[in-house]
Amino acid sequence: MYLTKEVKESIFEKHGKGKNDTGSSEGQIALFTHRINHLTGHLKKNRKDFNTERSLVMLVGKRKNLLDYLKKTEINRYRAIIKELGIRK
């Protein structure tokens, strides 16, 4: 599987406050970005996989909501995570 426990811990350690801090907005956004990139690669190979396409759209929506929340509450953290992950908004 592409998303093992070690990969999750490394994502949260790099973008969150620690490897056990799974609730921070930055950690969740980074995890969603990792999953979105994986699903995008899958859809490039399997164009007619509509369940994966629906999951991808839902994940993008969740990430957008978290980014909007972070933008409203703390603009500096928002700008840092956008720059770090290379997300264009």
CORPETA-V380045 format. One record per helix or strand of 3 or more residues. SS is the DSSP state (~ for helix, > for strand). FROM is the first residue (numbers start at 1). TO is the last residue. If there is no record, write none. Layout:
[[SS:FROM:TO] [SS:FROM:TO]]
This chain:
[[~:5:15] [~:25:45] [~:50:73] [~:75:85]]
